[in-house]
Amino acid sequence: MDDRIVEFSNILRRNGIRVSLSENMDAFRALDLLGIEDFALFRNALRSALIKRSIDIKTFEELFDLFFLGLGESIKESDRRMMVEMGLTPKAFQDMLEKIQGFLDRLDRDLSVLTRALLSGDMGRLERLLREAASEVRLAEIHDGAQITAFSGMAFQLGLRGVQEELEGFQAMLAQLGADSETIEKISRYVDHRLRELARIIRDLIKQEFRKNDMDTSGRERLEYLSQKSFSYYTEEEIRRMNEIVVRLARRFKNLLSVRRRNAHRGRFDVKDTLRKNLQYGGVPFQIQLDRRKREKPQVVILCDISDSVLNASRFMLQFVYSLQELYSKVRSFVFVSDIGEVTQLFEENEIHQAVDMALKGEVIDVYCHSNFGRAFEAFYQEYQSAVTGKTTFLIIGDGRNNYNSPNEWVLKEIQQKAKQLIWLNPESRLTWGLGDSEMTQYIPYCDVVEECRNMNQLYRAIDQILI
C-alpha cells in the first residue's frame, strides 16, 4: 500500500496540489494507526494528511475516486449486473456461490487461482490478480491508441485461454459432482456471464489507466493529446471541456458551405455568353458574363448511433450535431439503436448537455436494446423519407455493427439517389470494417463519402472533405 500512496501523491503533484515528503510521512503514520479496512476513514486520513488548501479538496476527491475506486467499482458492478441478468436476489446469488464452492471442494483436479476466484466470486482476489497483471504488462506505460495491445497483454498475462478451458471442464464435470439439471443450467449461465464480465472489467481497467495518463498532460499539450485520443476513451469531463472545440468544428462545417454558396451565387465565367455579348467590341471582352446559378438553402439530415458500443463517441458526436443544428436553419436530427427517434425539437428546447443526456438516457428511444442498423434505416425510410430531397446532405454517424441482422442496404441506395450526397462517419478503426457483425462493406457502395472518425483530428479532416 505504501507504493500506492506514493504513486497517488505523484498524481496529486502533477495536478497542481503541493504534496511534500513530510506530508507523505504523515499519511503513512495515519494509516499505521487507523488501518485501511474502513474505506471512509482511509479517504479522510489521506485527505487530512495530504491536502492543506480547501481549494484542492475537489481535485483530491476526483483523483481519489479514479485511483482507488475505479477497478473496485467496476468489479462490484459486475456482480450487480449479473444478478439482474440472471434474475437472482442477493440471497439466491450467495446460495449459488456456496453451491459452486461445495463443488470446487469436491473437485479432484487443480484449477488456476483466477479460475477459482471467478467461480467462487472471490472479488478481492480477482482485483489483486488484475492489478498484478496490469503491473506485469506495464499497463500504465501503454498509451491510448494501443488498447488492443493492452487487452492482448492482459489476456496473455492472466492466461485467459487456459481459464476458459478450465471453466468448460468444470461445467462438464458438474453432473459427476452431483448437480441436478437445473443447477447445471444455472451455473453454466453464471460461468458465461463471468467470462463476459471479466472481459468488460479488463477493458474498464485499461480505460482507467489511460485516464490516469491523462493527468500527466496539461495546456496545449493536453489539447493536442485529446485531439489524437479516441472518442471512446474520453471522460465525461473531457467531453464537456471540448464543447468549445465542437462549436468551432461546426462553424468550420458551416463556413465551408458559405464559401461554396457565395461561389454558386456569383457564378462561373461563361465563355460563350461573354463572346456573344462582346461581338460589338470586336471580340474584346469588355463585359464579362457569369453563368447565374440558383441559390439553394442547404438542408442537413443527421442519423446518430447511440448504442453502447460507441456510447462515448456518440456523446461527443451529439454535441457536434447539436452545434450544427444551432448554426444551420434547416437541420433534422435523429438518434437510433434499433428504433429511431427525432431529437430536433429536443435540441432546440434544451441546453446542450441536458439535451445530450436526455437523448442518451432513453427519453426518445429504447437505448437498452441491441443495435440494428437495418431496422433503424427501414423505420426512417417508412416514416421520414420525405425529409430527403435533392438539396439534402444526409449524414450518418455510427459503427455499422448490426448484430447479424438484415442490413437493409437498399434504404441507403434509395436515399443516395434522392439526396445531394450521403456521408458516413465511423468512430471505429477502418481495419475492423466488415469483420464480425460489421456491415460497412454492404453500406459503403451507397455512400458518397465514408471516413474513419475516431478522434478530433480525423473529424477535422473529414469535414474538410465534405462538399455540401
C-alpha positions in Angstrom: 0.0 0.0 0.0 2.9 2.4 0.6 3.8 2.3 -3.1 0.2 3.1 -4.0 0.3 6.1 -1.6 3.5 7.4 -3.2 2.0 6.9 -6.7 -1.1 8.7 -5.7 0.9 11.6 -4.2 2.8 11.9 -7.5 -0.5 12.2 -9.4 -1.7 14.9 -7.0 1.5 16.9 -7.6 1.1 16.6 -11.4 -2.4 18.1 -11.0 -1.1 21.2 -9.1 -1.5 20.0 -5.5 1.5 20.6 -3.3 2.4 17.4 -1.5 5.8 17.2 0.3 7.7 14.3 1.7 6.7 15.2 5.2 3.0 15.0 4.2 3.6 11.6 2.7 5.1 10.5 6.1 2.1 11.9 7.9 -0.1 9.8 5.6 1.9 6.6 6.4 1.8 7.3 10.2 -2.0 7.9 10.0 -2.6 4.7 8.1 -0.4 2.7 10.6 -2.8 3.9 13.3 -6.1 3.7 11.5 -5.6 0.9 9.0 -7.3 0.6 5.6 -10.3 -1.6 6.4 -12.7 1.3 6.9 -12.7 2.9 3.4 -14.3 6.2 4.5 -11.7 6.5 7.3 -9.0 5.7 4.8 -10.1 8.5 2.5 -10.4 11.0 5.3 -7.0 10.1 6.7 -5.3 10.7 3.3 -7.2 13.9 2.7 -6.2 15.3 6.2 -2.6 14.3 5.7 -2.0 15.3 2.1 -4.4 18.3 1.5 -3.6 21.7 3.1 -5.7 24.1 1.0 -9.5 23.9 0.8 -9.4 24.7 -2.9 -7.6 21.4 -3.5 -10.3 19.2 -1.9 -12.4 18.8 -5.0 -9.4 17.8 -7.1 -8.4 15.4 -4.4 -11.9 13.8 -4.3 -12.0 13.3 -8.1 -8.5 11.8 -8.3 -9.0 9.6 -5.2 -12.2 8.1 -6.7 -10.4 7.4 -10.0 -7.3 6.0 -8.4 -8.7 3.9 -5.6 -12.3 3.1 -6.6 -12.1 2.7 -10.4 -11.4 -1.1 -10.6 -13.3 -1.9 -7.4 -16.4 -0.2 -8.6 -16.2 -2.0 -11.9 -16.0 -5.4 -10.1 -18.9 -4.5 -7.8 -20.9 -3.5 -10.8 -20.1 -6.9 -12.3 -22.0 -8.7 -9.5 -24.9 -6.3 -9.6 -25.3 -6.7 -13.4 -25.1 -10.4 -13.2 -27.8 -10.7 -10.5 -30.1 -8.5 -12.6 -29.5 -10.5 -15.8 -29.9 -13.9 -14.1 -33.0 -12.7 -12.1 -31.4 -13.6 -8.8 -31.8 -11.9 -5.4 -28.6 -11.3 -3.4 -29.5 -14.2 -1.2 -30.2 -16.6 -4.1 -26.9 -15.4 -5.7 -25.0 -16.1 -2.5 -26.6 -19.6 -2.2 -25.4 -20.4 -5.8 -21.9 -19.3 -4.9 -21.9 -21.5 -1.9 -23.1 -24.5 -4.1 -20.2 -23.8 -6.5 -17.7 -23.6 -3.6 -19.0 -27.0 -2.5 -18.4 -28.5 -6.0 -15.0 -27.0 -6.0 -14.1 -28.6 -2.7 -15.1 -32.0 -4.1 -13.2 -31.5 -7.4 -10.2 -33.8 -7.7 -8.3 -31.6 -10.1 -6.3 -28.4 -9.7 -7.6 -25.2 -11.1 -5.7 -21.9 -11.6 -6.1 -19.2 -8.9 -8.0 -17.0 -11.4 -10.5 -19.7 -12.3 -11.2 -20.4 -8.7 -11.7 -16.7 -8.0 -14.1 -16.4 -10.8 -16.1 -19.4 -9.9 -16.3 -18.7 -6.2 -17.0 -15.0 -6.6 -13.8 -14.0 -4.7 -13.7 -10.5 -6.0 -10.9 -9.4 -3.7 -8.6 -12.0 -5.1 -9.8 -11.1 -8.6 -8.9 -7.5 -8.1 -5.4 -8.4 -6.8 -4.8 -10.7 -9.8 -5.9 -8.0 -12.3 -3.7 -5.3 -10.6 -0.7 -7.7 -10.7 -1.3 -8.5 -14.4 -1.6 -4.8 -15.1 1.8 -4.2 -13.4 3.4 -7.1 -15.3 2.4 -5.8 -18.7 3.2 -2.2 -17.6 -0.3 -1.1 -18.4 0.4 2.4 -17.0 3.0 2.9 -19.8 0.7 1.9 -22.6 -0.9 5.0 -24.2 -4.3 5.5 -25.8 -4.5 4.1 -29.3 -2.9 0.8 -28.2 -5.9 -0.5 -26.3 -5.9 -3.7 -28.4 -2.3 -4.3 -27.5 -3.1 -3.7 -23.8 -6.0 -6.1 -23.8 -4.0 -8.8 -25.5 -1.2 -8.3 -23.0 -3.6 -8.6 -20.1 -5.3 -11.7 -21.5 -1.9 -13.4 -22.0 -0.7 -12.5 -18.5 -3.9 -13.8 -16.9 -3.8 -16.9 -19.1 -7.4 -16.4 -20.2 -7.3 -19.1 -22.8 -6.4 -21.7 -20.1 -9.1 -20.2 -17.8 -11.8 -20.7 -20.4 -10.7 -24.3 -20.9 -10.8 -24.9 -17.1 -14.3 -23.4 -16.8 -15.6 -25.6 -19.6 -14.1 -28.6 -17.9 -15.7 -27.6 -14.6 -19.1 -27.3 -16.3 -18.7 -30.8 -17.9 -18.0 -32.3 -14.5 -21.0 -30.8 -12.7 -23.2 -33.9 -13.3 -20.5 -36.2 -11.9 -20.3 -33.9 -8.8 -24.0 -34.5 -8.1 -25.5 -31.4 -9.6 -29.1 -31.6 -11.0 -30.0 -30.3 -14.4 -31.5 -27.1 -13.1 -28.3 -26.3 -11.1 -26.1 -27.2 -14.1 -28.1 -24.8 -16.3 -27.9 -22.0 -13.8 -24.2 -22.4 -13.1 -23.5 -22.6 -16.9 -25.3 -19.3 -17.3 -23.2 -17.9 -14.4 -19.9 -19.0 -16.0 -20.8 -17.4 -19.3 -21.7 -14.2 -17.5 -18.4 -14.3 -15.5 -16.3 -14.6 -18.7 -18.1 -11.7 -20.4 -17.9 -9.5 -17.3 -14.2 -10.4 -16.9 -13.6 -9.0 -20.4 -15.5 -5.9 -19.5 -13.6 -5.4 -16.3 -10.3 -5.7 -18.1 -11.5 -3.0 -20.6 -12.5 -0.8 -17.8 -9.1 -1.2 -16.1 -7.4 -0.3 -19.4 -9.6 2.8 -19.7 -8.8 3.9 -16.1 -5.1 3.6 -16.8 -5.4 5.7 -19.9 -7.3 8.3 -17.8 -4.5 8.3 -15.2 -2.1 9.0 -18.1 -4.3 12.0 -19.0 -3.4 13.5 -15.6 0.1 14.0 -16.8 -0.8 16.3 -19.6 -2.0 19.9 -19.5 -2.5 23.1 -21.5 -1.6 23.0 -25.2 0.0 19.5 -24.8 -3.3 18.2 -23.3 -5.4 19.7 -26.1 -3.1 18.1 -28.7 -3.3 14.8 -26.8 -7.1 15.0 -26.8 -7.1 15.8 -30.5 -5.4 12.4 -31.1 -7.2 10.5 -28.4 -10.1 8.2 -29.4 -13.5 9.5 -28.5 -14.2 6.1 -26.9 -11.8 6.9 -24.1 -12.9 10.5 -23.4 -14.2 11.0 -19.9 -17.5 12.9 -19.5 -15.5 15.9 -18.2 -13.3 15.9 -21.3 -16.3 15.8 -23.5 -17.8 18.8 -21.7 -14.4 20.6 -21.8 -14.2 20.1 -25.6 -17.6 21.8 -26.2 -15.9 24.9 -27.4 -13.8 22.9 -29.9 -17.0 21.2 -31.1 -18.7 24.5 -31.7 -15.6 25.6 -33.7 -15.8 22.4 -35.8 -19.5 23.0 -36.5 -18.7 26.6 -37.5 -16.0 25.3 -39.8 -18.5 23.0 -41.4 -20.8 25.9 -42.0 -18.1 28.2 -43.3 -17.1 25.6 -46.0 -20.8 25.7 -47.0 -20.9 29.5 -47.1 -17.8 29.7 -49.4 -19.5 27.3 -51.8 -22.8 29.2 -51.6 -21.0 32.5 -52.4 -19.3 31.0 -55.3 -22.5 29.5 -56.5 -24.3 32.8 -56.2 -21.6 34.7 -58.1 -21.4 32.0 -60.8 -18.6 30.9 -63.0 -17.0 32.5 -66.1 -19.3 31.8 -69.1 -17.1 31.8 -72.3 -19.9 31.5 -74.9 -22.1 34.3 -73.4 -19.0 36.6 -72.9 -18.0 36.2 -76.6 -21.6 36.8 -77.7 -22.1 39.9 -75.6 -18.8 41.4 -76.8 -19.1 41.0 -80.5 -19.9 44.7 -80.8 -16.4 45.4 -79.4 -14.6 43.2 -82.0 -14.5 40.3 -79.5 -12.6 42.3 -76.9 -14.2 41.1 -73.6 -15.2 44.4 -72.0 -18.2 42.8 -70.4 -17.5 39.6 -68.5 -20.6 37.3 -68.3 -21.1 34.7 -65.5 -23.5 31.8 -65.5 -26.0 32.6 -62.8 -26.9 29.7 -60.5 -29.9 29.3 -58.4 -29.2 29.9 -54.8 -30.2 27.0 -52.7 -30.7 26.8 -48.9 -28.8 23.8 -47.5 -30.7 21.0 -45.8 -29.0 18.5 -43.4 -30.4 15.3 -42.1 -28.3 13.5 -39.4 -28.6 10.0 -38.0 -26.5 9.3 -34.9 -25.9 5.8 -33.5 -26.2 5.9 -29.6 -25.6 2.2 -28.9 -23.4 1.0 -26.0 -20.6 0.0 -28.4 -20.0 3.7 -29.4 -21.5 5.4 -26.3 -18.6 7.9 -25.7 -18.2 8.7 -29.3 -22.0 9.2 -29.5 -21.9 11.6 -26.6 -19.3 13.7 -28.4 -20.9 13.4 -31.8 -24.3 14.5 -30.4 -22.6 17.7 -29.2 -21.4 18.2 -32.7 -24.9 17.5 -34.1 -26.4 20.0 -31.5 -23.9 22.7 -32.6 -24.7 22.1 -36.3 -28.4 22.4 -35.5 -27.7 25.8 -33.8 -25.8 27.1 -36.8 -28.0 25.8 -39.7 -31.5 26.9 -40.3 -32.7 23.5 -41.7 -31.3 20.5 -39.8 -33.3 17.4 -38.7 -31.5 15.2 -36.2 -32.3 11.6 -35.3 -30.8 9.0 -32.9 -31.1 5.3 -33.2 -30.1 1.9 -31.7 -32.8 -0.4 -33.1 -35.6 2.1 -33.1 -35.2 5.6 -34.4 -36.4 8.8 -33.0 -36.1 12.5 -33.9 -34.3 14.8 -31.5 -34.6 18.1 -33.5 -37.0 19.7 -31.1 -35.3 18.3 -28.1 -32.1 20.0 -29.1 -33.9 23.2 -29.9 -35.6 23.5 -26.5 -32.8 22.4 -24.1 -29.2 23.3 -23.2 -26.6 21.2 -24.9 -25.5 18.9 -22.1 -29.1 18.4 -20.8 -30.2 17.6 -24.4 -27.4 15.1 -25.0 -28.1 13.4 -21.6 -31.8 13.2 -22.4 -31.1 11.6 -25.8 -28.7 9.1 -24.4 -30.7 8.0 -21.4 -33.8 6.8 -23.2 -36.0 9.9 -23.4 -36.5 9.4 -27.1 -35.9 5.7 -27.9 -35.1 2.5 -26.1 -31.4 2.6 -25.6 -31.0 -0.7 -23.8 -31.6 -3.0 -26.8 -29.1 -4.4 -29.3 -28.0 -2.4 -32.3 -30.0 -3.0 -35.5 -28.9 -0.6 -38.2 -31.1 -2.3 -40.8 -34.3 -1.9 -38.7 -33.5 1.7 -37.9 -32.8 2.5 -41.6 -36.1 0.9 -42.7 -38.0 2.7 -40.0 -36.5 6.0 -41.1 -37.4 5.3 -44.7 -41.0 4.5 -43.9 -41.6 7.4 -41.6 -39.3 10.2 -42.7 -38.2 9.7 -46.3 -40.0 12.9 -47.3 -37.3 14.8 -45.3 -34.8 13.8 -48.0 -34.7 15.9 -51.2 -32.2 16.8 -53.8 -30.9 19.6 -51.6 -30.3 17.3 -48.6 -26.9 16.3 -47.2 -27.5 13.1 -45.4 -25.0 12.4 -42.6 -24.8 9.0 -40.7 -22.6 8.7 -37.6 -22.2 5.1 -36.4 -20.0 1.9 -36.4 -22.2 -0.1 -38.7 -22.3 -3.1 -36.3 -25.7 -4.8 -36.9 -25.6 -7.8 -34.7 -26.0 -10.1 -37.8 -29.5 -8.6 -38.6 -30.6 -7.8 -42.1 -28.6 -4.7 -43.2 -31.3 -3.3 -45.4 -28.7 -1.5 -47.5 -31.4 -0.8 -50.1 -32.5 2.1 -47.9 -29.1 3.8 -48.4 -29.4 3.2 -52.1 -32.8 4.9 -52.2 -31.5 7.8 -50.0 -28.4 8.3 -52.1 -30.5 8.5 -55.2 -32.7 11.2 -53.7 -30.2 13.2 -51.6 -27.5 15.6 -52.7 -24.9 13.4 -51.0 -24.7 10.7 -48.4 -21.8 10.9 -45.8 -20.9 8.2 -43.2 -18.6 9.0 -40.3 -17.5 5.8 -38.5 -15.9 6.0 -35.0 -14.4 2.6 -35.4 -11.0 1.7 -36.9 -11.2 1.1 -40.7 -9.3 -2.1 -40.1 -12.3 -3.6 -38.4 -14.9 -2.7 -41.1 -16.5 -5.8 -42.4 -15.3 -8.0 -39.6 -17.7 -9.8 -37.3 -21.1 -8.2 -37.3 -19.9 -5.0 -39.1 -22.0 -4.3 -42.3 -19.8 -1.5 -43.5 -18.8 -3.3 -46.7 -22.6 -3.6 -47.5 -23.2 0.1 -46.9 -20.1 1.8 -48.4 -21.1 1.4 -52.1 -24.1 3.6 -51.4 -22.2 6.4 -49.6 -20.6 9.4 -51.4 -18.1 10.0 -48.5 -17.0 7.4 -45.9 -14.5 8.4 -43.3 -12.9 6.9 -40.2 -13.7 9.4 -37.4 -12.3 8.2 -34.1 -10.7 11.4 -32.8 -10.7 15.2 -33.2 -8.0 15.3 -35.9 -9.9 12.8 -38.1 -13.1 14.7 -37.6 -11.3 17.9 -38.9 -10.1 16.1 -41.9 -13.5 14.6 -42.6 -15.1 18.0 -42.5 -12.6 19.4 -45.0 -13.6 16.6 -47.4 -17.3 17.1 -47.1 -18.7 19.2 -50.0 -22.2 20.4 -49.4 
